[in-house]
Amino acid sequence: MQMCRPARRTYSAPMTGSANEHDMARSETSSDMPRETPRGRVLDKAQPAGTDPIDAVDAPSSLSSLNNPGAVKDLTKESESYTHGHHESVLRSHRRRTAANSAAFLLPHLLSDMTLLDVGCGPGTVTVDLAERLTAGSVVGVDASDDVLESARGLADAHGTKNISFEHANAYELPFEDDSFDVVFAHQLLQHLSDPVAALREMKRVARPGGFVAVRDADYEAMTWFPESPELTEWNMLYHEVTHTYGFEPDAGRRLASWVRDAGFDPASIEPGASVWCYATPDDRTWWGGLWAERCTQSNFAVQAKDSALADDVALEQLAQGWREWAAAPDGWFAVLNGEVLARA
Ligand SMILES: C[S@@+](CC[C@H](N)C(=O)[O-])C[C@H]1O[C@@H](n2cnc3c(N)ncnc32)[C@H](O)[C@@H]1O
């Protein structure tokens, strides 16, 4: 989708190493002296009047939308554009997920004969893992992407998991009767929806009275890492800008309990919590840093950053290089805070 903003800017994070081809490319595109924002960001001065990037960087999402009048108002629930897409680098991230590392808060409540719906199941690693625990029950995974559903079906076949099925469905209009499932689960979905409360109401509708609705989402602002990296700081800011431009909330983790309340769940039934993924071993750094380096240049995130005039190829390659440098740092450490909520329908 092409946005209305005509401007394109390059990011010019402070140089951290010796000059390389990206540094040289950057200096070619940013000949004026850069200026710093209050948050320490260095911006290219070659920005046309009326498109001051400071407004876009620091504005709350509603103002970001005003700065990009074509961004949100053209999107309907049916046409929302999933930020990450399903590039191999994205799926490499999702395929690491298991019930143990992504749904631990739900596991103590599962009984072997329960029925469970996984909304926005993606490639299905968590979904299949849950089905293998519900030995006398059954699981349905739904997603808006047919390609990723094919991948999920292949995984279930490879595991020989029989009590599972996958269907195409929109989280806002689940194709199930009221009160259909004992458990309705959504992992890393609500942050990608423009109306997470509407989706939660729909999840509540298809859960049986007294059944569970369980949701878990990352919180991008709360992510922390070491060593300090201007490129990773830029990446995090850019991620916020892109998702806000498209009408999504990247800091979903801290908002889950509030959204669940707004969706009409009994406040007394809401159990809020948090848990963390941490990547610090050499293998984990290679995996996490490597996949984000690719995601910066090849995933739908890169496409949306460019379409919305928030970054160009040079800037994105600079961020990718930052990820590669982080992965190579022997003392590298990265933590992803996830909010989670269990509630009774
Ligand atoms: C971050 S992935 C999470 C996948 C999986 N739950 C996991 O944790 O591995 C989000 C998934 O939600 C799906 N999705 C996005 N919007 C959706 C919608 N409106 N209805 C159903 N699925 C949607 C995407 O296609 C994507 O597969």
The ligand as a Tripos MOL2 file, in Angstrom:
@<TRIPOS>MOLECULE
LIG
   27    29     1     0     0
SMALL
NO_CHARGES

@<TRIPOS>ATOM
      1 C1          2.6040  -12.8970   15.6740 C.3       1 LIG1
      2 S1          1.7070  -14.1430   14.8220 S.3       1 LIG1
      3 C2          1.4210  -15.2620   16.1560 C.3       1 LIG1
      4 C3          1.2650  -16.6770   15.6740 C.3       1 LIG1
      5 C4          1.1010  -17.7110   16.8010 C.3       1 LIG1
      6 N1          0.0100  -17.4090   17.6830 N.3       1 LIG1
      7 C5          2.3920  -17.8230   17.5700 C.2       1 LIG1
      8 O1          2.4900  -17.2400   18.6530 O.co2     1 LIG1
      9 O2          3.3340  -18.4310   17.0660 O.co2     1 LIG1
     10 C6          0.1000  -13.3950   14.5960 C.3       1 LIG1
     11 C7         -0.8180  -14.2110   13.6650 C.3       1 LIG1
     12 O3         -2.1050  -13.5970   13.6860 O.3       1 LIG1
     13 C8         -2.6460  -13.6860   12.3850 C.3       1 LIG1
     14 N2         -3.6720  -12.6350   12.2420 N.ar      1 LIG1
     15 C9         -3.5050  -11.3090   12.1140 C.ar      1 LIG1
     16 N3         -4.7000  -10.6930   12.0300 N.ar      1 LIG1
     17 C10        -5.6450  -11.6570   12.1340 C.ar      1 LIG1
     18 C11        -7.0720  -11.6430   12.1240 C.ar      1 LIG1
     19 N4         -7.7730  -10.4970   11.9960 N.pl3     1 LIG1
     20 N5         -7.7210  -12.8120   12.2410 N.ar      1 LIG1
     21 C12        -7.0390  -13.9790   12.3660 C.ar      1 LIG1
     22 N6         -5.6890  -14.0510   12.3810 N.ar      1 LIG1
     23 C13        -5.0000  -12.9010   12.2610 C.ar      1 LIG1
     24 C14        -1.4550  -13.5230   11.4580 C.3       1 LIG1
     25 O4         -1.7110  -14.0590   10.1740 O.3       1 LIG1
     26 C15        -0.3660  -14.2610   12.2190 C.3       1 LIG1
     27 O5         -0.2350  -15.5940   11.7870 O.3       1 LIG1
@<TRIPOS>BOND
     1     1     2 1
     2     2     3 1
     3     2    10 1
     4     3     4 1
     5     4     5 1
     6     5     6 1
     7     5     7 1
     8     7     8 2
     9     7     9 1
    10    10    11 1
    11    11    12 1
    12    11    26 1
    13    12    13 1
    14    13    14 1
    15    13    24 1
    16    14    15 ar
    17    14    23 ar
    18    15    16 ar
    19    16    17 ar
    20    17    18 ar
    21    17    23 ar
    22    18    19 1
    23    18    20 ar
    24    20    21 ar
    25    21    22 ar
    26    22    23 ar
    27    24    25 1
    28    24    26 1
    29    26    27 1
@<TRIPOS>SUBSTRUCTURE
     1 LIG1         1 GROUP 0 **** ****
